[in-house]
Structures are given as C-alpha cells and as structure tokens.
Amino acid sequence: MSKKPLRPCKHAGCSALTRDGWCPAHKPKYRRGSSAEYHRLYLLPIWTDKLRPEQLLREPFCRECARQYPPGDPRHRTRATVVDHIVPHRGDWNLFVDPANHQSLCKFHHDQKTMRERTEYPKKRGRPVQEDGA
C-alpha cells in the first residue's frame, strides 16, 4: 500500500513536511464533539433527496424573517436555504425525520438559533458555560 507524499504543512509559513495536511504543532484543535456521532445523518439519502427538498418546497421563505419583519418590508420574504430542526434531535431518529419538527430558515437565523442552543444546552445539563473574558 502506498503512502501519501510528504507536503508542507497548511499553516502559513510552516515548512514542516507532513502527510496529514498539518504538522503536529499546527493541527487544528477544534473537534465537533458529541454532534459528530449523529452528524452523518445529514448525508443520508432520506435527508438529501427527500426531507430537505420537500421542506424547502413546502416553506421556501425563512420562518423567522416572516415573524420579525412586517409584510411590507422586503426582508419579510427572505429565501430559506437551511432546514432546521425545531427541537434539536441529538441523534433521535424519530425527531430527525419528523416533518413537523422541520422549519425553513435563512442561514443568518439558523446560525443564530444554533449558537443560542449551544450555549443553553450545557446549562440544561448542569455544566457551567464559559463567559467571554474569563
């Protein structure tokens, strides 16, 4: 079995040779964490070919933009690009595939909701959340 060729580290200015893209000194520390266990569900054909497209056809505009902005405002009808789970499924198959648990959002509102959920979830589990500047 052949090995990958050695290449320079992807970190700007680092000339260390590696087969993995990053040298040990510059390897990114971010890990997906617990969501890695169920993130693969988004690659399944039932999501990519059925549930996601059906939701975006059923509700083509961002639900949150429609709620926040008055009908005369052009932002009221912002095209949705993300299908969000109203109640985070965290790997629960029934919540994942339930169309009643799906909503169409623009990327901005989906990212806002996701960050809000990430900061609230550890609190619900009794874990402290680190504040900025601590």
N, C-alpha and C positions, 0 to 999 in steps of 0.2 A: 504494500500500500504506500503510495507516495505522500510525502508531506507537503504542506503549503510552503511556498517560497518565503524567505525572510524579507520583510518590508520595513521601512521606517515607521516608527510609532506615529499615530494620528495626531498626537499633541503637537501644536505649533512649536517648532524649534527643537524638538527632541529627535535625535538621530539614532536612538537605540533601535536595534533590529528585533522584530517580533513576528510571530506567525498569527497572533490573535488580534492584530489591529492596534492594541495599546500595550505599552510596556507596563510592568508591574507598578511603577511609580505613578503612572498617569491613568491607570484603568479606572473608569467611572465607578463611583461608589453607590450610585442610585440603584435600588432594587425595587421591583414592582411590589414586593411584599405579598400579603395574603391574596390580593386580586390576581396574582399570577396563576393561582390554582383554577380559577374559572374564566379567565380572560380568553381562553381558547374557544369558549362557546360562541364568541363573535365571529369565528372563522367557519362555523358550520353552515352548510347549505340552507338549513331551515331559517337561519338568520339572514344570510346574504341574499338568498334567492326568493324568500317568501315573506317573513315577518317585517323586515326593514322596508323593502319596497312597498308592501301593502300599506304600512303605516304612513309613509310619505305621500302616497296617493290619496289616502283617506283624509289626511290632515297636512296639506302642503305648506302651511304657514306656521310660524312659531307661535305656540300657545301663549308663551309668556309675553311676547311683544303685543299680541292682541289684548292681553289682560292689562298691560301697563299703559299703552298709548290709546288715545281716543280715536274713534273711527275715521276722522278727517285727516289724521296725521299719517304721512306716508310710511312711517315705521310700524304702523298697525299691522301691515301685511308684509312682514319680512319673511322671505323664503326660508323654510326649515331645511337644515342639512343633516341634523342628528336625530336619531330616535333614542329617546331617554326612557329609562325605567323609573316610573313614578316612585315606587317603593324599591330601593336597591335590592337586587336579587341575591347577591353574595353567594352565587353558585346554586341557588334553589331553582331547579329546572322548571317547576310549575310557575314561579314568578317570572322566570326568564321568557317563557313562551306565551304568557297570558296577554292577549291584545288589550285587555282592559288596563293593564299595567304599563302601557306604552304611551308616550306623548312625543309630539314633534316639537323640536326646539331649534333655534339658530345656535351656532357654535358659541357665541358670546354667552347666552343664557345657560347653555349646557355646562360650560366651563365654570360659571358662577355657582350653579347648583352643585356640581361635583365637588368644588372646593369647600362649600358650606357643609356638605355631607361628610367630607373627610375630617373636618375639624370637629364636627358634632359626634361622630361615631366613637372615637376614643373616650369622649366624656360619658357616653351612654354605657360603655364597658367599664367605667371606673378608672380609666387611665388619665393621668394629667396631660394636658396639651401644652407644649412649649410656646410661650408668647415671644414675639419679636423683641430683640434687645436683651434677652435674659442671659 
